[in-house]
Structure formats: C-alpha cells, structure tokens
C-alpha cells in the first residue's frame, strides 16, 4: 500500500498518526472474529474475493495534509493482458446515481477487458485515462485503438477534497502493479479511505463463499466499497437503532431536544444522519462458468445482501454490482467461441452465495474501518465493544 503526504515538515507527525491508524486497523476484528456468522454457506480459505483463483487486489491509500483522504482499489480478474484475454462480465444498476465509466460496453458485449478500478467520484475521468495508459502500454497492445476502461466510484467528499482530484498516474499504476492474491486489506484503505456508511466509517470489505462439491464446488467472492446509508442491520440485529444512529431518526423525534440534534451543524449529519445518500460498489468474482446473462442475474441478487444490511437505496445513492467469471476466458482473436455455462437450475446456490458474501463484505468494511478525520470532520469507527453487547443481547454471539 502506498501512502502520500504533502510536506517534509509533516513527515514525523504523519508517520506517528499513520502508525497508530494502521495498528488500529490491523487489530480491529472482522465479523467472524467476533463470532458473527452470516448465512449458511462455508467461506473460502481467506473469506475474500481472492479466494477465486487468479483474482488479485491492489490498493493505493492517499492521505495528504488535513483534507485529502482518498485512494484507488484495483481488482484484476487475472494477471495477464485482459484486453487479449477478456472475461465474461456484467454491470447491474440498483440505483443509477453514479458515474460508472465503461458500463454500457460491458453490458453490450458481455465482456470486461480491463482491470476494475474503484475511486472517488470526481476522479473517475482521470483514473480512466491512467488506466488506458496502463493498458495501451502492455505488450501485445501496440496497435490497439479502442479500450474500455471500467472505473467505478463512491463520493468521499465528506472527508476528502474531492474537487482537488488528487489521484495521480503513479497512484493508479501502483494499485495495478501491486495487485496480488492473498489477504486483502480492509477498512479505511484504498478507495475506502474517505467513505462513510450508516453514519459510521465505511470502506473496503470482502468475503467469499464456497459451494459444496455436490453443488459444483464453485467459489464466489465479493469486494465492496461502502459509502451509503439507512438503518444498520448486522445479521438481522437492528444495530443502528440500538446505537441511536440511523436515517430519519431526527424526523421521527418527538421532543425538541432530539429534533435539535440535526440543526445546521454539518457535523450532525455524521452524528445522526439526515441523509442516507451515498453509494456502494459491489464487485463479484466467481470461477463458475457463467455467461453475461447469468452474471447479470447473479449481480442483481447482490442487492438482496445490500438490503439485509439496512440500506435505504435512496434517491442520491449509486448502487452498482460488477460481476465477472474467471472461467471461459475470451480470446480477442477468436471468431467462434466454444464456452460452457451452468444450467439455469444450477444458478440458485450461487444466488445464495452472493447474497451472503455481499452482506458479510459490507459488515467487514465497517468493522475493519478506523476513525478518520478530514475536511474538518471526524467520522468514528463502529464501536466494537458496544457491538458485542448488542449482538449478545440478541443471542447472536456468546
């Protein structure tokens, strides 16, 4: 992970803050560390999108001065030349308040031909340009005259100076070149550095499911960039209400003191969200042999997992799912393609898998996230000790 900062004079202070933040991140638990078991299906070995063989994740975290809290997260379906060996893909739109570059060609042709990059809203054009630089420079692409960069976003403008568009070519290349399998760093990192979920700190989260051999033995992994709102639920428990922080609380308040919490103080939106606007990007990988139509069906079911966490999918929320299969690689020069695909009746277990993995990835994104200050605001991390108490109250953990 790369970290950026402004001034030499700030290095000592920044390194002290960074060490504390990263130490906190490493010690904060994931859902299963707390005994929270979401769903019925087993996870992959790492409970990560990288449990799907060949999938790599790379991230650049950008923290500068007092108001830059952003980054880039790259998901690579394989480590080869994606333009020459495309993968079947689909983009599902739950609510289209977003700036997802490249989606129309993916859904027209049913193919993904670049890595998937996640970033900040106003950085999408710049990041797409840098991604094209990267792809056009790959050996074998010397004569390529068209490329479809796939870049998605959520708006981190509450904690980050999004208007400054601080992401550089080096930041994008760093995420791409350092992408690998293995454990994925979660929380306030990469494209999740400045995001907020349910009024608490959001970020990057991941999870996976592995079907039993009798159902094909396929692996499915999900990675999310969480930046949305609603009434937080964790494994069916009304955590947002128990913590007293949830969408529409102030509008439903019956006393002047409760109603006055919102006022005109911009910090109050974090303390007690008046808006559930935001966005989420859900990236789904599987080794099951699926075509575009099937991947679209799979992606649509991820919205059920999103709903289970209490998302309101409001007017101003961009809720997108990008799905791809690592099976059936598509050679750009093939005139006739021989592919295999699951039968429709075999899809249902994968639907269950994507629902569970999406829900757990979102929860992990919040549990691993650290408290972040930027743009004069502080967004607190979800309080782990209080969460334990609440989950015990409802009989979800010992």
Beta strands, then each sheet from edge to edge (+ up, - down):
strand 1: 56-64
strand 2: 68-76
strand 3: 85-96
strand 4: 111-112
strand 5: 116-120
strand 6: 150-154
strand 7: 196-197
strand 8: 200-201
strand 9: 204-210
strand 10: 219-227
strand 11: 278-286
strand 12: 317-325
strand 13: 330-331
strand 14: 372-374
strand 15: 377-379
sheet 1: 1+ 2- 5+ 6+
sheet 2: 4+ 3- 12+ 11+ 10- 9+
sheet 3: 4+ 3- 13+
sheet 4: 7+ 8-
sheet 5: 14+ 15-
end
